[in-house]
Amino acid sequence: MKALLRHSDTPRDFGMGEVPELMTPPGMVKIRVAYAGICGSDLHIYLGEEPGLPQGIHGHEFSGTIAELGEGVTGFTLGQRVTAEHTASTCGRCVYCKTGRYQLCAERHSIGFDTPGAFTEYVLVDPQYIHPLPEHVSLRAGALTEPLACIVHAVSLVETEPGMPVLVVGPGPMGLLTALTLRAYGCHPELIGTAADKERLDRAAAAGIAVVTEPRPDGYPLTVDCSGAGGGIRTALTALVKGGTLLQVGIAAKEVTLPYDQMVYRELKIQGTFCHTWKDWRQALRLQESGVLDLSPVITGEVALEDWKGAFEDLLDKKGMKVLFRIGGEA
């Protein structure tokens, strides 16, 4: 089967190739990939910034149809439309697994990182991490359930209330998803970026999200950094009111210097967030099914897997927002 392969940790050493079609072992499910999204982490891998990954097929945001059920698997049907978490396995014994926070398990393995991912025709998934798509959620939108579940999880870790002003820093896909989710919860998100983000900010404005060039002078009780950049994190921190909370969604690839004394003098809080859990996926699908949250503003393109290079390079240049590989989905 065709696949987009990482040949080595050398920057940009990706290419199309052929790999054997997967056998379906007992207890596992084989999914025919319909759509797979390009995540920021895939771009970091492409640039050689996550060396040492044990396999070369990436991609962890996907939807598809069930192609084969391994021996002993029940509760699913062939051809069923699904999406799936990228958790491949956990220990099942630690305090995090036992309390439903299995994404923090030290022995967790992930599809697209530790095991072969979705930038190919088929992917193997443990059935406990599969989520059927509701009738009114398309395969196209279903491929975005993973990043949406990340944001649903992040927002669940902080206090929000209707009418609350929230500053979202960084207008990439996760920033726009954050703003859309906060709006669905009744908050008033404001999105800020840099001059290089103009195309993305314009897209957010077209989706009805308030775009600002400066934080409001009276501050915000909650800010969310989705940039992972030092300047963005500092903007999010200094824009807080006393007692406010910074929700850190973006991953900082480099060390960041912050005015840490403000944490004491102004009683500020920083809340980290990582990945998602089963309940976050159920909520993400409910938001889509109900129509409260429309993901179409986030999707800016679809390309064949063979056209991967242009899609990767455009996203690195901040052209577009979320690009999907159309692998086995509708034309």
Secondary structure as GFF3:
##gff-version 3
##sequence-region A 1 331
A	DSSP	beta_strand	2	6	.	.	.	ID=ss1
A	DSSP	beta_strand	14	18	.	.	.	ID=ss2
A	DSSP	beta_strand	29	37	.	.	.	ID=ss3
A	DSSP	alpha_helix	40	46	.	.	.	ID=ss4
A	DSSP	beta_strand	61	69	.	.	.	ID=ss5
A	DSSP	beta_strand	81	84	.	.	.	ID=ss6
A	DSSP	beta_strand	87	89	.	.	.	ID=ss7
A	DSSP	alpha_helix	95	98	.	.	.	ID=ss8
A	DSSP	three_ten_helix	102	104	.	.	.	ID=ss9
A	DSSP	beta_strand	109	110	.	.	.	ID=ss10
A	DSSP	beta_strand	122	125	.	.	.	ID=ss11
A	DSSP	three_ten_helix	127	129	.	.	.	ID=ss12
A	DSSP	beta_strand	130	132	.	.	.	ID=ss13
A	DSSP	alpha_helix	139	142	.	.	.	ID=ss14
A	DSSP	alpha_helix	145	156	.	.	.	ID=ss15
A	DSSP	beta_strand	165	169	.	.	.	ID=ss16
A	DSSP	alpha_helix	173	184	.	.	.	ID=ss17
A	DSSP	beta_strand	188	192	.	.	.	ID=ss18
A	DSSP	three_ten_helix	195	197	.	.	.	ID=ss19
A	DSSP	alpha_helix	198	206	.	.	.	ID=ss20
A	DSSP	beta_strand	210	211	.	.	.	ID=ss21
A	DSSP	beta_strand	220	225	.	.	.	ID=ss22
A	DSSP	alpha_helix	230	238	.	.	.	ID=ss23
A	DSSP	beta_strand	240	248	.	.	.	ID=ss24
A	DSSP	alpha_helix	261	265	.	.	.	ID=ss25
A	DSSP	beta_strand	269	272	.	.	.	ID=ss26
A	DSSP	alpha_helix	278	290	.	.	.	ID=ss27
A	DSSP	three_ten_helix	296	298	.	.	.	ID=ss28
A	DSSP	beta_strand	299	303	.	.	.	ID=ss29
A	DSSP	three_ten_helix	305	307	.	.	.	ID=ss30
A	DSSP	alpha_helix	308	316	.	.	.	ID=ss31
A	DSSP	beta_strand	322	326	.	.	.	ID=ss32
###
